[in-house]
C-alpha cells in the first residue's frame, strides 16, 4: 500500500506574519545604527567642549596656554617647555612642537587623562568619536575663505555627513563659511558638504 506525504506549505497568513517579523527586525537594526551614529556625533560635540574647557582651565591655573608654557619643566620633570609668546604654534601635531606639547601639558596638569610622557603624535593625539585625530592650537589661518585668529580645534578624517551634522549643530551648517568649515579632504559643492567621503574640518573659538 502506498502512503501519500503531505505537501502542505505555508499559508498566506503565515507568510505575512514572517514578513512582518523580518520587517520589524530590520527596522530595529536600522534604527539602532541611526542611534549609534547620532550618539557619535553628540560625543564629538562633547569632546570639543571638553577640550576647549581644558585649554582655558590650564590657562587659569598656570597663566600660560598649554603647549606654550615656558615653565612646564620646572613643575614636572620631563615636561617640554613652550616659548611663552602667547601662541600655541605648530598647527597639526606632527613632530616636537607646541601643538604636541599642549596635550602633554594638559596631562601633566591632570586636566585630561593619558600618559604625559608620550611624545609620539600617533599615540599622543586624542581621537574623535569617528576615529580620526583631534588637534588643538592657536594662530591666524584662512578657513572657509576668511582669515580668523584664536583657538582652533581640528577634526581630521571625519565622515562628511558627520561633519555636516556637527556644523549644523554648532555653526551655520555650511561647508565653506562660518567658524566651522572644511579645510582639506573631500570637496564641497558650493557651500554644501559632500554626501560621502572624508574631510578635515577646522573650528575657530
Protein Blocks (a to p, Z undefined) as FASTA:
>chain_A
ZZdddfbdcdfklmmmmmmmmmmmmmmmmmmmmmmmmmmmmmmmmmmmmmmmmmmmmmmm
nopaehjamklmmmpghiacdehnopaehijafbdcfklmmmmmmmmnomagcjfklccf
klmpccdfkopacdddeddddeehiacedjddddehiafklmmmmmmmmmnopakgcjbd
cfbhjddehjaccfbdcddddddZZ
